[in-house]
Amino acid sequence: MIRFGVRLSLAGGREAATRLVIIASAVALGVGMLLSTLAGMNAVGAQNSRYAWLNSAVAPASTSADPTWWMVREDYFRGKSMGRVEVAALGPDAPVPPGIPHLPGAGEFYVSPALADLLRTTPATELGDRFPGHGIGVIGRSGLPSPDSLLVIIGRTPAELEQLGAQQITQIMTTDPSECDGCFVGLDATAVTLTLSVVAASLLFPVLIFIGTATRLAATRREQRFAAMRLIGATPRQVSVISAVESTLAAAAGTVAGFGLFFAFRPGLAAIPFTGEPFFPSDLSLNVADVLLVALGIPAGAVVVSWLAIRRVQISPLGVSRRVPPRPPRAWRLIPLVAGLAELTYFIGRRPETTSGQISAYISGFVLILAGLVLAGPWLTMLGARVLATRASRPAALIAGRRLSDNPQAGFRAVSGLIVALFVTSVATGTITTFVANRGEPRTDSVAATSLSKIFWPEDGPAPSADQIPAGLSAIPGVRSVALVHVNPDRDGWQGVITCAELTRLVVFGSCPAGAQVAAVAGDLVGRRAFDLTSDEYVWDAANVASADVARLPILSVVVDTTSRSAFERARTILETEFPQGRSPASVGEWEATSARQLVQFQQLAHVVMLASLPIAGCSLAVSVASGLSDRRRPFSMLRLTGVRLRTLRRVVALESVVPLLAVAAVAIGLGFLAAHLFLRAQLGYTLLPPRLSFYLMVAGGLAVSLGIIASTLPLLRRITGPEAARNE
């Protein structure tokens, strides 16, 4: 029977060859996406492990090496984060970070390739002057988390680092940051892996629907063929073997093609910065378990889908020729959907205290809603079809509505892949858009982005006096103002004061209340108002300090406002050079950019889900339409012989495809936004904000592509419904 099944698959005519190619293509898409996701998870781990050495400050002590003075700080250049590692060896056996042959001496430094390129193309006053001495080499790949990493390892004297507050280490940390207590540099690998898992499920679900739809291509003719075999004596097992052989051949060819797709597109996938930085192509690797899982699991899954597709023939071969409409879906399918919405609503004002409790509460609610959408889809399709048939004013709408209402499961099946894609995308877009608007990166033209501050924390040593502030700051072209903020004696150490006369001169940093002489301000003159800056007008509280006493208070910070990126970086270089202790000078926008950038990357992944899933759903619809036309070629031919116009039949086919597509898209997007709103209200107290126009344009574009794919199948109708198709075979 295996040989017979192979012959039927390879020598069964154009219809068999078309079906084989379509199934293989669907499997290739699924395999490529699954491999990409598995490799992405491995890449996250590989990238995270290369962050480990930056956490050497918390590495356990070792007695087999000499100590090294060690300090890691974060710097910035044009909005990008840059790691500064400053070292001083206390002996010949001092530990050496990966990627360099030996520790740099005082006045020497190593840089990453990306930073080396910047140093060659950027004026020294903006970047190079921050690093004392001269470069002696490039950090190798083993010490770089990403090809775009900006890293510098600077050699200093032990006395300099001791004065800067460095600490001594005796070994380089090798423990993965996700498994290390106290590690402060690295990725939240669990969160990224969870996100990639959701992306994998979101992408694979439409592909599995595509595979299932392709397996049902020409289902009626296949079922009749298998039923005939049963009637002449073939056993259910023999029929199953033939079906399994057909599916295995297609799945095996698709699996091989899927591996080819993965390796062909791996360099492009490595450039996607969904952790905030791109990967090395080799990071997207596959282990033996991954390869076996895909190479064996996908063909096995295709066999299962094929078996499910012919289960009616196995049960009763006569039932194929005596079809009856399936039982209509019942309203109980809405229960999980309503339960998920009710769960998210319940937690508004009752947010769980622990992180694990919040994850359990919200994830279970989203899963219930998603499962409810898939389960309730046929019932909703039936409802829409009945409305279409009831209000039909033309024969095409009546025929399409009646056919959909008779078998809503088949109508919904082809578009069910859209449910996950559009729901996940809507939830992600609504949540991220609202969060970024409330707590994301400030406007690039606000003072939160154009000004930088150097704060002198008490633990970093005594603050400088006013005459120690470099006079050259004001002379930089593009520097609008240089302001000194003094410590507020009535508040904790990170609050400041400034005279109202000075604040009036600065203009863009706000103003004093009427009658006040001194204002109580944030150390960077911006504070938390950066989260919702819509204008630069702001009124600070009055301070209980006399204006004559402000200049005698210790300096808390120096704030420089600029009108150009060049002036911004030159001012930062001067401040870092003059005051190397403590945190590097930066803007509020740069401090907040990291979290906002991560959110934006997740939103880009959500867009990838949608842009990939909509065309796949369109392909599923196209295959479904082609299969339906093939199965109904004789009834349609009879209708044409009785006088029904070809354009009427085309309207029937189009309505049967378009109505479920648009209905599912509207319901999935609406429920996605509703779920996002309930989550935001429960977790953060925010109200959902409308997504940007780009979201709607992407949805419209994806649906347009899907509709175009459907339209491409309509010309088949003329060819397969000619008079010759009306005869009995």
C-alpha positions in Angstrom: 0.0 0.0 0.0 2.9 2.3 0.6 4.1 1.9 -3.0 0.5 2.5 -4.2 0.2 5.6 -2.1 3.5 7.0 -3.6 2.2 6.3 -7.1 -1.1 8.1 -6.4 0.8 11.1 -5.0 3.4 11.4 -7.8 1.5 10.1 -10.8 -2.0 11.1 -10.0 -2.3 13.9 -12.5 -2.3 17.7 -12.3 -4.7 17.8 -9.3 -2.4 15.5 -7.2 0.7 17.4 -8.2 -0.9 20.8 -7.3 -2.1 19.5 -4.0 1.4 18.1 -3.2 3.1 21.5 -4.1 0.6 23.5 -2.0 1.0 21.2 1.1 4.8 21.3 0.7 4.7 25.1 0.5 2.6 25.4 3.6 4.8 23.0 5.5 7.9 24.9 4.3 6.5 28.1 5.8 5.7 26.4 9.1 9.1 24.8 9.3 10.9 28.0 8.4 9.0 30.0 11.1 9.4 27.3 13.7 13.2 27.0 13.1 13.5 30.8 13.2 11.8 31.0 16.5 13.8 28.1 18.1 17.0 29.6 16.8 15.9 33.0 18.1 15.5 31.5 21.6 19.0 30.0 21.3 20.3 33.4 20.1 18.9 35.2 23.1 20.8 32.7 25.4 24.0 33.1 23.4 23.8 36.9 23.5 23.0 36.9 27.2 25.9 34.7 28.1 28.3 37.2 26.5 27.0 39.9 28.9 28.2 37.7 31.8 31.8 39.2 32.1 30.4 42.7 32.6 29.0 41.5 35.9 32.4 40.5 37.3 31.9 43.0 40.2 29.6 40.3 41.8 31.8 37.3 40.9 32.9 35.2 43.9 36.5 35.7 45.1 39.3 33.5 43.9 42.6 32.8 45.5 44.4 31.7 42.3 44.6 35.2 40.6 45.9 38.6 41.4 43.3 41.3 42.1 42.1 43.8 39.5 40.6 47.2 40.2 37.3 47.1 38.3 34.5 49.6 37.5 31.7 49.3 35.0 29.6 52.4 34.1 27.0 53.2 31.4 27.8 56.1 29.0 25.8 57.3 26.0 26.5 58.7 22.5 23.7 60.1 20.4 21.1 58.2 22.3 22.9 54.9 22.2 24.0 53.1 25.4 27.8 52.6 25.7 29.6 50.4 28.2 32.7 51.7 29.9 34.9 49.2 31.7 37.8 50.7 33.6 40.5 48.4 35.0 43.9 48.4 36.7 45.9 45.2 37.2 47.5 44.6 40.6 49.7 41.7 39.4 50.7 39.6 36.4 48.0 37.0 37.1 45.1 39.5 37.1 41.9 38.2 35.4 41.4 39.3 31.8 38.0 39.8 30.2 37.1 37.8 27.1 37.9 39.3 23.7 41.3 41.0 24.6 44.7 39.4 24.9 45.7 41.2 28.1 44.5 44.1 30.3 45.3 47.6 29.0 47.8 49.7 30.9 47.3 53.2 32.1 46.6 55.4 29.1 45.5 52.5 26.9 42.1 51.2 25.8 40.4 48.6 23.7 37.2 49.4 21.8 34.5 47.3 20.1 34.4 47.4 16.3 31.3 49.5 16.2 32.9 52.1 18.6 36.1 52.0 16.6 34.1 53.0 13.5 32.5 55.9 15.5 35.9 57.1 16.7 37.1 57.3 13.1 34.1 59.3 11.9 33.3 61.5 14.9 35.2 64.6 16.1 37.3 63.9 19.1 35.7 66.7 21.1 32.4 64.8 20.9 33.6 61.3 21.7 37.3 60.4 21.6 38.4 62.8 24.3 36.4 60.9 26.9 38.9 58.1 26.8 42.3 58.9 28.2 45.3 57.7 26.3 45.2 55.8 22.9 43.6 52.7 21.5 45.7 49.5 21.3 43.2 47.1 19.8 39.7 45.9 19.1 37.6 43.7 21.4 37.1 40.3 19.9 33.7 38.7 19.3 33.8 36.6 22.4 33.6 39.8 24.5 30.8 41.4 22.5 27.1 40.7 23.1 26.2 42.1 19.7 27.9 43.2 16.5 26.6 46.8 17.3 27.7 46.8 20.9 29.5 50.0 22.0 32.1 48.9 24.5 35.4 50.3 25.7 37.9 48.8 28.2 40.1 51.6 29.6 43.3 51.1 31.5 43.9 53.4 34.5 46.3 53.5 37.5 45.2 51.8 40.7 45.2 55.2 42.5 42.8 56.7 40.0 40.3 53.8 40.2 40.4 53.7 44.0 39.6 57.4 44.0 36.7 56.8 41.6 35.2 54.2 43.9 36.1 51.1 42.0 36.3 47.6 43.6 38.7 44.7 43.4 37.9 41.5 41.7 39.8 38.2 41.4 37.9 36.5 38.6 35.7 37.2 35.5 32.1 36.2 35.9 31.0 33.4 33.6 27.5 32.7 34.9 24.6 33.6 32.6 22.9 36.8 33.8 19.6 35.1 33.9 20.9 32.6 36.4 23.0 35.0 38.5 22.0 36.7 41.8 23.0 40.3 41.8 23.9 40.6 38.1 22.9 44.0 36.8 24.0 43.8 33.1 22.2 41.5 30.7 18.8 40.5 29.3 15.7 39.4 30.9 16.0 36.2 28.9 12.8 34.7 30.4 10.7 37.6 29.2 12.2 37.6 25.7 11.9 33.8 25.4 8.2 34.1 26.5 7.6 36.8 24.0 9.2 34.7 21.2 7.1 31.8 22.3 4.0 33.9 21.9 5.3 35.0 18.5 5.9 31.4 17.5 2.4 30.4 18.5 1.0 33.4 16.7 2.8 32.7 13.5 2.4 28.9 13.5 -1.3 28.9 14.2 -2.1 30.4 10.8 0.4 28.1 9.1 -1.1 25.0 10.7 -4.5 26.2 9.4 -2.9 26.6 6.0 -1.5 23.1 6.2 -4.9 21.7 7.3 -6.7 23.6 4.5 -4.2 22.4 1.9 -4.7 18.9 3.1 -8.4 19.2 2.4 -7.8 20.5 -1.1 -10.2 18.5 -3.4 -11.5 16.8 -0.2 -14.7 15.7 -1.9 -13.0 13.9 -4.7 -10.4 12.3 -2.3 -13.2 11.2 0.0 -15.1 9.7 -2.9 -11.9 7.9 -4.1 -11.2 6.6 -0.6 -14.8 5.6 -0.1 -14.7 3.7 -3.4 -11.6 1.8 -2.1 -13.5 1.0 1.1 -16.5 -0.3 -0.9 -14.3 -2.7 -3.0 -12.7 -4.1 0.1 -9.9 -1.8 1.3 -9.6 -1.7 5.1 -9.6 1.5 7.2 -5.9 0.8 7.9 -5.0 0.6 4.2 -6.9 3.9 3.5 -5.0 5.5 6.4 -1.7 4.3 5.0 -2.4 5.8 1.6 -3.4 9.1 3.1 -0.4 9.0 5.4 2.0 8.4 2.5 0.5 11.3 0.6 0.9 13.7 3.5 4.3 12.4 4.5 5.7 13.0 1.0 4.5 16.5 1.0 5.5 17.2 4.6 9.0 15.7 3.9 9.5 17.9 0.9 8.2 20.9 2.8 10.5 20.2 5.7 13.6 20.1 3.5 12.5 23.3 1.9 11.8 24.9 5.3 15.4 24.2 6.4 16.6 25.8 3.2 14.4 28.9 3.9 15.8 29.2 7.4 19.4 29.1 6.4 18.8 31.5 3.4 17.1 34.1 5.6 19.2 33.6 8.8 21.5 36.7 8.1 18.4 38.9 7.7 16.9 37.4 10.8 20.1 38.1 12.8 19.8 41.8 12.0 16.4 42.1 13.7 17.1 43.8 17.1 14.2 42.3 19.1 16.4 42.3 22.2 17.5 45.9 21.5 20.6 44.8 19.6 21.1 42.6 16.6 22.7 39.1 16.8 25.7 37.5 15.1 24.3 35.1 12.4 25.9 32.1 14.2 23.9 32.9 17.3 20.8 31.7 15.4 21.9 28.1 15.9 20.0 24.9 16.1 20.8 22.1 18.5 20.2 18.4 17.8 16.9 18.4 19.8 15.6 21.4 17.7 16.5 19.6 14.4 14.9 16.3 15.5 11.8 18.1 16.8 11.1 19.8 13.5 12.4 17.1 11.2 10.2 14.4 12.8 7.4 16.4 14.4 6.2 18.3 11.3 5.7 15.2 9.1 4.1 13.5 12.0 1.7 16.4 12.5 0.9 16.4 8.8 0.0 12.7 9.0 -2.4 13.5 12.0 -4.0 16.3 10.1 -4.5 14.0 7.1 -6.0 11.3 9.2 -8.4 13.8 10.8 -9.4 15.0 7.3 -10.5 11.5 6.2 -12.0 10.2 9.5 -15.5 10.3 8.0 -14.4 7.8 5.3 -13.0 5.5 7.9 -16.2 5.6 9.9 -18.7 5.1 7.0 -17.7 5.0 3.4 -21.4 5.3 2.4 -21.7 8.6 4.3 -19.6 10.4 1.7 -22.3 10.0 -0.9 -25.1 10.8 1.6 -23.9 14.1 3.0 -26.0 16.1 5.4 -25.2 19.5 6.8 -23.2 19.3 10.1 -25.0 20.3 13.3 -25.0 24.0 13.7 -22.8 25.4 16.5 -24.4 26.4 19.7 -24.2 29.6 21.8 -22.4 27.8 24.6 -19.2 28.4 22.6 -19.2 32.0 23.9 -18.7 30.9 27.5 -14.8 30.9 27.5 -14.8 34.3 25.8 -17.1 35.8 28.3 -15.2 34.2 31.2 -11.9 35.7 30.0 -13.4 39.2 29.7 -15.0 38.8 33.1 -11.7 37.7 34.7 -9.8 40.8 33.4 -12.7 43.0 34.5 -12.6 41.5 38.0 -9.0 42.5 38.6 -9.7 46.2 37.9 -9.1 47.7 41.4 -8.0 44.2 42.7 -4.5 43.9 41.2 -2.6 41.0 42.7 0.3 42.0 44.9 3.0 39.6 43.6 4.4 39.3 40.1 3.5 35.7 39.8 0.0 36.4 40.8 -0.3 39.1 38.2 1.1 36.8 35.5 -1.4 34.1 36.5 -4.3 36.5 36.5 -3.7 38.2 33.3 -2.2 35.4 31.2 -5.1 33.1 32.0 -7.6 35.8 31.1 -5.9 36.4 27.7 -5.7 32.7 27.0 -9.4 32.3 27.8 -10.3 35.1 25.4 -8.2 33.7 22.6 -9.5 30.2 23.1 -13.0 31.6 23.3 -12.5 33.5 20.0 -11.4 30.3 18.2 -14.2 28.3 19.8 -16.9 30.9 19.1 -15.8 31.6 15.6 -18.1 29.2 13.8 -21.1 30.4 15.9 -20.3 34.0 15.0 -19.8 33.0 11.3 -23.2 31.3 11.4 -24.8 34.4 12.9 -23.3 36.7 10.2 -24.3 34.3 7.4 -27.9 34.2 8.6 -28.0 38.0 8.7 -26.6 38.0 5.2 -29.1 35.5 3.9 -32.1 37.3 5.7 -31.2 40.7 4.2 -30.1 39.4 0.8 -31.5 41.4 -2.1 -29.6 39.4 -4.8 -29.3 35.7 -5.5 -25.5 35.7 -4.9 -25.9 37.0 -1.4 -28.7 34.5 -0.7 -26.7 31.5 -2.0 -23.6 32.6 -0.1 -25.5 33.2 3.1 -27.3 29.9 3.0 -24.1 27.9 2.2 -22.2 29.6 5.1 -25.0 29.1 7.6 -25.2 25.4 6.6 -21.5 24.8 7.3 -20.1 27.7 9.3 -17.2 25.5 10.6 -15.8 25.3 7.0 -16.2 29.0 6.4 -14.5 29.9 9.7 -11.7 27.3 9.4 -10.0 29.1 6.5 -9.8 32.4 8.4 -9.2 31.2 11.9 -5.5 31.8 11.6 -6.3 35.5 11.6 -7.7 35.2 15.2 -4.4 34.8 16.9 -2.5 37.2 14.7 -5.0 40.1 14.9 -5.8 39.5 18.6 -2.2 39.3 19.7 -1.3 42.3 17.6 -4.2 44.4 18.8 -3.4 43.6 22.5 0.3 44.4 22.0 -0.3 47.5 20.0 -2.9 48.9 22.3 -0.9 48.2 25.5 2.5 49.4 24.2 1.0 52.6 22.6 -0.7 53.5 25.8 2.3 52.7 28.0 4.8 54.6 25.8 2.5 57.6 25.7 2.3 57.7 29.5 5.8 56.6 30.5 7.9 56.3 27.4 10.7 58.2 25.8 10.1 62.0 25.8 9.7 64.1 22.7 13.0 64.7 20.9 12.4 68.5 21.0 11.6 68.8 24.7 14.1 69.8 27.3 14.1 66.2 28.6 15.9 65.3 25.4 17.9 68.5 24.6 19.4 69.0 28.1 21.9 66.8 30.0 22.8 66.9 33.7 25.7 65.8 35.8 24.5 65.1 39.3 27.1 65.0 42.2 25.8 62.3 44.6 27.2 62.4 48.1 28.5 58.9 47.9 30.7 59.9 44.9 32.7 62.4 47.0 32.5 66.2 47.7 30.7 68.3 45.1 32.7 70.9 43.1 32.5 74.6 43.8 31.0 77.0 41.3 34.5 78.1 40.1 35.4 74.5 39.3 32.6 74.2 36.7 34.4 74.4 33.3 33.9 77.8 31.7 34.3 76.2 28.3 30.8 74.8 28.5 29.1 78.1 27.8 31.5 78.7 24.9 30.5 75.6 23.0 28.5 76.6 19.8 24.9 75.4 20.3 24.9 75.5 24.1 21.9 77.5 25.1 22.4 77.7 28.8 24.5 76.3 31.7 22.7 76.2 35.1 23.7 75.2 38.6 21.2 73.4 40.9 22.0 73.5 44.6 21.0 71.0 47.3 17.6 71.6 48.9 18.2 71.6 52.7 14.5 70.9 53.3 14.3 67.8 51.2 16.1 64.5 50.7 19.4 64.5 48.8 18.1 64.3 45.2 16.0 67.4 45.4 17.4 70.8 44.5 16.7 74.6 44.6 17.3 77.4 42.1 16.6 81.1 42.3 13.6 82.3 40.4 15.8 84.9 38.7 17.9 82.2 37.3 14.9 80.1 36.3 13.5 83.1 34.4 16.7 83.4 32.5 16.6 79.7 31.5 13.0 79.9 30.3 12.5 76.4 29.0 12.9 74.7 32.4 9.7 76.1 33.9 8.9 79.0 36.1 8.3 80.0 39.8 4.9 80.4 41.4 3.8 84.0 41.8 5.7 85.9 44.6 8.3 83.1 45.1 12.0 83.9 45.1 13.4 80.3 45.1 11.9 77.2 43.4 12.2 73.6 44.6 13.2 71.6 41.5 14.4 68.2 40.4 18.2 67.8 40.1 18.0 67.6 36.3 15.4 70.5 36.1 13.0 68.1 34.4 12.0 65.3 36.8 9.0 63.1 36.2 7.2 65.7 34.1 9.3 64.3 31.2 6.7 61.5 30.9 3.9 63.8 29.8 5.7 66.9 28.5 3.4 68.4 25.9 5.0 71.9 26.3 7.9 73.3 28.2 5.8 75.4 30.5 5.9 74.2 34.0 5.4 75.8 37.4 7.6 74.5 40.2 6.8 74.6 43.9 8.2 77.4 46.0 11.2 76.6 48.3 11.6 77.8 51.9 15.1 79.1 51.2 16.2 82.7 50.9 17.6 83.6 47.4 20.8 85.0 49.0 21.5 81.7 50.6 21.2 79.5 47.5 24.7 80.2 46.2 26.2 79.1 49.6 24.5 75.6 49.4 26.4 72.6 48.0 26.0 72.1 44.2 23.7 69.2 43.4 24.1 69.3 39.6 25.1 71.2 36.5 22.5 71.2 33.7 23.4 72.1 30.2 20.7 72.8 27.6 21.7 72.6 23.9 20.3 73.2 20.4 22.3 70.6 18.5 23.5 67.0 19.0 27.1 68.1 18.4 26.9 70.6 21.2 25.2 68.0 23.4 28.0 65.5 23.0 30.8 68.1 23.3 29.3 69.2 26.6 29.1 65.6 27.8 32.7 65.0 26.9 33.8 68.1 28.9 31.8 67.1 31.9 33.0 63.5 31.9 36.6 64.6 31.5 36.4 67.1 34.4 34.2 65.0 36.7 34.9 61.3 36.0 33.4 60.1 39.3 29.9 58.8 39.5 27.3 58.4 36.9 28.0 59.7 33.4 26.1 62.9 32.4 23.0 62.1 30.4 19.5 63.4 29.5 16.2 62.2 31.0 15.3 61.0 27.5 18.3 58.7 27.4 17.6 57.3 30.8 14.1 56.4 29.7 14.9 55.3 26.2 16.1 51.8 27.1 12.7 50.7 28.4 10.8 52.5 25.6 13.1 50.9 23.1 12.4 47.4 24.4 8.7 48.1 24.2 9.0 49.3 20.6 10.9 46.1 19.7 8.1 44.0 21.1 5.6 46.1 19.1 7.7 45.5 16.0 7.4 41.8 16.7 3.6 42.2 16.9 3.7 43.9 13.5 5.7 41.0 12.1 3.0 38.6 13.4 0.3 40.6 11.7 2.2 41.2 8.4 3.1 37.5 8.1 -0.2 36.1 9.2 -2.5 38.1 7.0 -1.0 36.9 3.7 -0.8 33.3 5.0 -4.5 33.6 5.9 -5.1 34.9 2.4 -3.3 31.8 1.0 -5.5 29.6 3.2 -8.6 31.3 1.8 -7.3 31.0 -1.7 -6.7 27.2 -1.2 -10.1 26.9 0.4 -11.8 28.8 -2.5 -10.0 26.6 -5.0 -10.9 23.5 -3.1 -14.6 24.6 -2.9 -14.7 25.3 -6.6 -13.2 22.0 -7.4 -15.7 20.2 -5.2 -18.7 22.2 -6.6 -17.7 22.3 -10.3 -20.8 20.2 -11.3 -23.4 22.2 -9.3 -22.0 25.4 -10.6 -21.9 24.1 -14.1 -25.6 23.1 -13.8 -26.4 26.6 -12.6 -24.6 28.1 -15.6 -26.6 25.8 -17.9 -29.8 27.0 -16.3 -29.0 30.6 -17.1 -27.1 31.9 -14.0 -24.4 34.4 -15.1 -20.8 33.8 -14.4 -20.5 37.1 -12.5 -23.2 35.9 -10.1 -21.3 32.8 -9.3 -18.2 34.9 -8.7 -20.1 37.0 -6.3 -21.2 33.9 -4.4 -17.6 32.7 -4.1 -16.3 36.1 -3.1 -19.0 36.6 -0.4 -18.4 33.2 1.0 -14.7 34.2 1.5 -14.9 37.9 2.3 -17.7 37.8 4.9 -15.8 35.5 7.3 -12.5 37.3 6.7 -13.8 40.8 7.5 -16.1 39.6 10.3 -13.2 37.7 12.0 -10.9 40.7 11.6 -13.3 43.1 13.1 -14.2 40.9 16.1 -10.5 40.0 16.8 -9.3 43.6 16.6 -12.2 44.8 18.8 -11.7 42.2 21.4 -8.0 42.7 21.4 -8.4 46.4 22.2 -11.0 45.6 24.8 -8.7 43.1 26.5 -5.8 45.6 26.4 -8.0 48.3 28.0 -9.1 46.0 30.8 -5.4 45.0 31.4 -4.2 48.6 31.4 -7.0 49.6 33.8 -6.3 46.7 36.2 -2.5 46.8 36.2 -1.6 50.5 35.6 -4.7 52.5 35.9 -4.3 53.8 32.4 -7.1 54.3 29.8 -6.5 52.7 26.3 -5.3 55.3 23.8 -6.0 54.8 20.1 -3.1 53.3 18.1 -1.2 55.3 15.5 -2.4 55.5 11.9 0.4 53.0 10.9 -1.5 50.2 12.7 -4.7 50.7 10.7 -2.7 51.1 7.5 -1.0 47.8 8.1 -4.3 46.0 8.9 -5.9 47.5 5.8 -2.8 46.6 3.7 -2.8 43.0 5.0 -6.5 42.6 4.4 -6.1 44.1 0.9 -3.4 41.5 0.1 -5.6 38.7 1.4 -8.5 39.9 -0.7 -6.2 40.2 -3.7 -5.1 36.6 -3.2 -8.8 35.5 -3.1 -9.6 37.5 -6.2 -6.8 35.7 -8.0 -8.7 32.4 -7.7 -11.9 33.6 -9.3 -10.8 33.2 -12.9 -10.8 29.4 -12.2 -14.5 29.6 -12.2 -14.8 30.0 -15.9 -12.5 27.1 -16.7 -13.9 24.5 -14.3 -17.7 25.2 -14.8 -18.0 24.7 -18.5 -20.8 22.5 -19.9 -18.6 19.4 -19.9 -18.5 19.5 -16.1 -22.2 19.0 -15.8 -22.2 15.4 -17.1 -22.3 12.4 -14.6 -19.0 10.5 -14.3 
